[in-house]
Amino acid sequence: MEDQFKRPNKLTGMPYESGFEDEDGRFFVKYVNKQGNDGYYYEEWAKDKETFLKKINKS
């Protein structure tokens, strides 16, 4: 996947990395290889750390 199509993290300006926790307590899992109408890849987020850990262990 090309970084230019990954939505940048507002805090760093770089693409999100797996495990990043946002201000709402959600955890970034990964970018999905499908682009939305805005040109950015879709993203997969987990609602909490427990769900995040389950998702990354499935991959």
C-alpha positions in Angstrom: 0.0 0.0 0.0 1.2 3.5 -0.8 1.7 5.8 2.1 0.3 8.8 0.2 -3.1 7.1 0.3 -3.0 6.4 4.1 -4.8 9.1 6.2 -2.2 10.8 8.3 -2.2 10.9 12.1 -3.1 14.4 13.2 -0.4 14.3 15.9 2.5 13.1 13.9 1.6 13.9 10.3 2.7 10.3 9.4 0.4 7.3 8.6 -1.2 5.6 11.6 0.7 2.7 13.1 -0.9 -0.4 14.6 -1.6 0.1 18.3 -2.1 3.9 18.2 -4.7 4.9 20.7 -6.9 7.9 19.8 -8.5 10.5 22.1 -11.7 8.3 22.3 -9.8 5.2 23.5 -9.9 3.4 20.2 -6.9 1.4 18.9 -5.8 1.5 15.3 -5.5 -2.0 13.8 -4.6 -1.6 10.1 -5.3 0.0 6.8 -7.6 -2.1 4.6 -6.6 -2.5 0.9 -9.7 -0.6 -0.3 -10.0 3.1 -1.0 -12.9 5.4 -0.2 -14.3 8.2 -2.2 -11.8 10.6 -0.5 -8.9 8.6 -2.0 -7.6 7.2 1.4 -7.5 3.6 2.4 -10.2 2.4 4.7 -9.1 1.8 8.3 -9.8 -0.8 10.9 -10.1 0.3 14.5 -10.8 -1.6 17.7 -13.1 -0.1 20.4 -10.7 -1.1 23.2 -7.4 -2.8 24.0 -8.9 -6.2 24.5 -10.6 -6.1 21.1 -7.4 -4.8 19.5 -5.4 -7.7 20.9 -7.9 -10.2 19.6 -7.8 -8.7 16.1 -4.0 -8.6 15.8 -3.7 -12.2 17.0 -6.1 -13.2 14.2 -3.9 -11.7 11.5 
